Amino acid sequence: MAEIFLGVVADDFTGASDAASMLAEAGVPTVLFNGVPEKMPTLRKDIRAIVIAEKTRTIPAEEAVEEMLTAFAWLRAHGAEQLYFKYCATFDSTEKGNIGPVADAVLERCGYPYTVLVPALPVNGRTVKDGKLFVNGIPLAESHMRNHPLTPMRESDVCRLIEMQSPHRGYRVSIEELKERKDGRVQVASRRALRAEELAEKYYLVPDYYEDAHGDLIADAFHDLPFLTGGSGLCGALGRRYVRLHPELRMANADDRKRAVSDSARDAMSEKPETLADEGKTLLLAGSCSKITLEQIEDYQEKGRANLFIDPVKLVEGEIDASTILTAVKAAGDAVLVYSSQKPEEMRKTQTLGLEKVSAQLESTMGALARTAVEAGYTRIISAGGETSGAVTKALGYTAFYIGKSVAPGVPIMTPVENPTLRIVLKSGGFGQKDFFERAVKMTEAEG
């Protein structure tokens, strides 16, 4: 296998596609795996970054640690020179969350003294200043994430967040410290951080990152760390740095990416008309209850596009299922948006049925819809919401994806290595423009 400069493990699928898209946009040929592959498929020879999607954000910490360590070990065994733990730009991890335990375990297992915590993604309004995480200028603990049903965030200081989950301390790094590093090394101002290093104690550094250019500063300052953690912003910066050092790897344009398929994918395409993706239909699915996704659903409805609400009560009580929903979708035409997303006041009513029960039922139904739609000839699947997208990818069963153009920052169009006629778009709830669904439909049609 060719040199793999970066091996990324993400705690959910949309987070993985976010990281992969940032690397691809930087010009790094990237492949995304849905879980640790049982067998390495034949890949393009130009691949330089591997991203593995796990589903560990809300499972018990012990299970998350075991799964993530397995993924990181696989990446090291397959030649990854640098490891990266990718989590959400809103540090979706409560007091009992999994970011701290996973990062601690990697530091301990690999014998690394410290790493960085870099959740910021300024292009999507997630910034870190003076160690505090902001969402569109609002402190995290005061943002919509405060009342998230699965990972409510009640603290904005990243150092405090990690210290709630880890026995190791976190220390802030200012932009000035990043700029004034000596011999390529950041001179941390905190005497306690220096003392921790002298005592061989493990610790975390939290650099400020509130402008896009700060990502490149962080990448230059910490590029030699064997293990880093953060959101997709730093992934993009690491990718840009790598391409600057290896300009021959830059992808010239989207047509080159489309042509550079693996031998197995090329064989598959020779057996099917290249226009099949244009001839198929589009199915849109939304399960996220984030404010941004709700606005995107409303925009799609206001434009007169076909949409269908999945009533959780009817679903749990067995009045509807994936089969009856797909029948209704087919009758409604093309590019139908099927959604279960609800506003907070509606969510409270649904929760009386049992949050875990409802969530599991909705996820399995969304996954079944995607699978049966593809079997019925649909060639474009667009999904909004981390849990929903995870269920979709699991149901479709594809294990590897090449990364194409981005519909929005961190939201790429993906082509399964095993099915090159299919286009898939998966986004986290808080990502994308107001007209995201309309954009996704048009862009996947064009890439087909």
N, C-alpha and C positions, 0 to 999 in steps of 0.2 A: 504494500500500500504506500501511496505517496505520503510525504511529510504532513502530519496533522499538527498545526501550530496551536490550535485551541480545541479543547474538549469541554463542552457545556452540558450541565445537567440542570433541567428546569423542574420546578415543583408542580407544573401542570402543562397541558398541551398548548394552550394559547400563549402562555409565557415562553414556551419553547419556540413557537413560531415567531413570536416577537423578537427573541434573541437571534434566531436564524435570519430573519428579514433584515435586521440591522447589519449583520455580517455580510449578507448578500449585497445590500445597498452600498456597503463600503467597497465592494469589489472582490470579496472573498468567496470562492466557490464553496457552497455549503450544502450539507445533507442533514435532514432531520429524521431521527428514528423515534417511533412511538414505542418507548420502552427499550430495554436492552435487547438487541437482536439475538435470537437463538442461533442464527447463522448469518454471517456477513454476506450481504448480496453483492453482486458485481456492480461497482459504482464507476462513475466517470473518473478518469485518471487525474483530473485537475482539482478534485476535492481537497480542501485544506482545513476545513472546520467541520466538526461533527457536533450536533446538538441532540441530546437524548431527552425526551419528554417522559417524566414520571407523573404520578398523581398522588402527591404526598402533602399537599398544603394543609389539609384538615384531618388527616389520619393521626392516630396516636404517635407520639414522638419516637417511641422505640421502633415502631414499624418504619417510620419515615427514615430514620437513621440507617437501618439495615438496607432498605431499598436504594437509598442514595449512595451509600458506600459501595454497594455492588456495582452501580452504574459508573462511579468514578474509577473503580478498579478495572472495569472493562475498558474504559477509555485509556487508562494508562497502559493496559496490556496491548492495546491497538495503536500505541505510538503517540498519544496526545502529549505534547511537550508542556502544555500549561492547562490547568483545570479551572473551571469557572462554575460556581453555584449561582444559578439565576433564580431570583424570586421577584415578586411583584414590586412595581415602582412605588406602591403604597405600603411596602413592608408588611404585607398581609400576614401577620403572625401575632397572636395575642400573647398575654402573659404566659400561657401554657403552649405557645406555638412552637413551630418546628425549625425556624431559621437558626436560632441559637444552637439547639442540640445537633443539627446537621453540620453546621460550620465547626462546632467544637470537635465533633467526631472526626472530621477530615483533618483538622489540625493535629489531633492526637494520633490518628492512625498513620499519618505521613510524617509526623515529627516536625511540622512547620511551626515557627515561633509566633507568627501573627499573620493577619490578613486585613483586607479592607472591607468596609461595608459601604456600598455605593448604590443605593436604590434609585437615585434620581434619573429622570428622563425629561429634561426641560421642554422638549418639543411637544410633549403631552401635558405640560403644566405641573410635573412632579419635580420639585427642586429641594435642595438641601442648603441651608444657610445657617451659620453659627451652630451647626449640628442638628438643627431642627428640620423636619420634613414638612413640606408644604404641598397642598393640592390646589393649583390655580390661585396661589397667593394666600390660601387659607391654611392655618396650621392643621396638620393631619387629624388631630383629636377634635377639631371643631368642624371638620369637613363631613361630607356625606358618609365617609367611612366609619364615623363614630358609631353608627347604628347598623353596620353591616350584619346581616343575619348569621353569617358563619364566622367571620373574623372581625368583630367590632374593635376599632382602634381608639383607645382612650389616652394615648400618649403620643406626643409629637417628637420628642427628643430621641434621636436614633441611639445614642449612647445608653440612655435609660432603657429603651426597648430591648437592646441586646442584653443588658445587665439583669433584666427581668427573667431572661431565659437561659443565661449562661453564668458560670462562676467567674468568668473573665471580664475585665474592664474594657470600656470603650473610651477612646480619646479623640477629640476633635482635631482636624487639620484644616487650617485656613488656606484661602487661595494664596495669600502672601507666602506661607510656608512652602506651598507647592512650587511657586515661582522662584523662591530663594534657595532651593535645594543645592547642596554642594556635592560634587563628585557623583552626580546622578542620584543622590540619596536625600530624602526628605528629612530635614532636621526638626523633629517634633518638638514643639515648644514646651509641652507639658513635662515637667520633671518627673511626674509619676509614671508617664509612659516610658521615659528613659530608664527609670528605676526598675520598672517591670522587665525591661529588656536585660538589664544587668543581673537581675535575679532569675533570669531564664523563665519568667512567667509568660504565659500566652496572653495575648491581648488583641484588641481590634482598633483600627484607625478609621475615623469617619471624616473623609474630606468634604469640604463644601463643593457644591456642584449646582450652581443656579443659572449658568449660561452654557450654551452648547459647547463653546470653546474650552470650558473647564474639563470636559471629558478627555480631551486630548492631553491636557496637562496631567491629569491623573494617570492616563495610560503611559505617558512618558516617564512619570515618576515611579510607577509600580510595575512596569512591564516585566521586570525580572522576577517578580513573585511567582512561585510555582502554583499558587492557589489564590484566586480572587473571588469575591462575591459581590452581587449587586443586581441591578435591573439591566435592561437591554441597552441603556445609553452607553455604559462603559464597554459593552460588547462591540458596539459600533466604533467606538474610539480605538479599541484594540485592533479591530479589523482595518481601520484606516492606517494605523501605524504599520501594521504588517504589510499592507499593500504598498505603502511608501518605500518600504525596504525591498519589496518584491514586485515592482511595477509590471513585470511580465504576466502576472496573474490577473490583472484587472480584466474584468469582463467588458468587452467593447460595447455591447448593447443587448437588448432583450432577445433579438433574433439569434445571436450567438448562443445565448443560454438555451433557447428552445432547441437549437440544432445539436447542442452538446449533450445528447442523451446517452445513457449506457447502451451497450450492445444488446442487452436483454430488452430494454424499452424500445430500441429501434426495431427489433424483430417483431415486437408486439404491434408497433405502429404499421409495419408493412402488411400485417394481416387485416387491418381495419382502415376504412377510408379516413384520411386526415381531417375531413370535414365533419366527422361524427360529433365532435363537441359542439359545433355550430347547430347541428340538427337536433340535439337533445334539449331538454328543458332545464330550468333553474328552480331550485327549492331553497327558500330562506327559512332559517330556524332561529328563534330567540328565546333564551331562558333567563337571561340576566335581568335583575331588577334594579340595576344601577340607573341613576338619573340620566346619564348620557344615552344608554340604550333605550330608555323610555322615550326620550326626545327623538331618537332615530326612528323608532316605531311610529310615533305620531307624525313625523315628517313623511314617511312612506304612505301612511294612511291619507294624509292631506293631499298627496299627489294623485290620489285615486287608484293606487296600486292594490291589487287583491291581497287580502289578509284574513287570517282565521285565528281566533282565540281558542286556546285549549283550556277549558274550565277544569281546574284541579279537582273540584268536588265530583263532577261527572266522571272524570278519569279514575279517581280512587274508588268510586262506587261501581265502576264497570260499565257505565252507560256508553262510553266511547273508548276506542283503543286505536292503535297505530293504523290498523286496516281501515277503519271507518273514517279516520282523519285523512288518510291518503286518498280515499275515494272522493272526499269533499274537495281536496286540493286539486285533483285532476279535473273536477267539474268547474273549478274556479278559473282555470286557465294556466298561463305560464307565469313564472316568477312570483309565486304566492308566498307570502310571509306567514309562517305558522309561529305563534308566540304564546308563551305562558307567563311572560313578564307582567308584574303587577306593581302598582304604586304601594307605598308603605301601609296606607289604611286598608287596602285590599289584602295585602300580605298578612295582616293581623288576623283577618277572618280565616284565611287559608291555614294559618298555623294551628288553628284549633283542631285541625285534622291530624296534626302531628307532623312537624317540620321534616324529620328524617324520612318518614313514610311518603310524604308528598314529593320531596326532592328526588327520592329514588325512583318513584313512579314516573315523574316527568322526565328524568334523565333517560330511563330505559325506553320510554315512548319516543323521545326525540331521536335516540340512536336507531330504533327500529324504523322510524320514518325515513331517515337518511339511507339506511341499507335497502329498504324496499323500493325507494325512489330510484336509486342507482340500478337496481335489478330491473326496474321498469323502463330504463333508458334515459333517465335524467343524467346530465353530464356536468352539472354545476351545482355544488352544494355550498351554501353560505351560512355560517353559524355565529351567533353572538352569545358570549357568556362562557366563562372558563369551564364550569361543570358540564354545561350543555355540549360544548365542543369536545370535551374529553369523552363524553358518552358517544358522540358522533364518530370520532376516530376509532374508538373501541369497536363499535358496531360495524363499521366499514372494514376493519381488519387489515388495513394497509400498514406496513411496517416502516417504509422509508419514503421520503418526499424530497424532491428538488424544489428549491425556492426561487420564485419568479418576482415579478413586479409587486410593489406594495400598493394596496388600495388606500391605506392610511399609514402613518408612521407605526411600525411594529406589527403591521397586518399584511402579510404577503399572500399572493396567489400561489398555491402549492400544487404540484403535480406528483401523484403517487408513482414511484418507480415501477410498481407492478401494474399500473393502469394509466398510461400516458395520455389517454383521451379525456380523462376526468380532471376538472379544476375544482379545488377546494379552498375556501376562505374561512378562517377561524379567528375570531377576535375576542379579546377580553372585554368585559362589560363596559369599562370606562374608556375604551379606545374608540377612535374614529370621529369623522366629521358628522354634522347633523344629517347630511344627505348620504351617509355611509352606504346604506342598503342600495340606493339608486346607483351610486358609483360602482359598488361591487358587481351589480348585475351587468352594467355596461362594460366594465373592464374584463370580466371573465368571458363575456361574449367575444370581445376583441381578441383575447388570448387563445380562444378555442381554435 
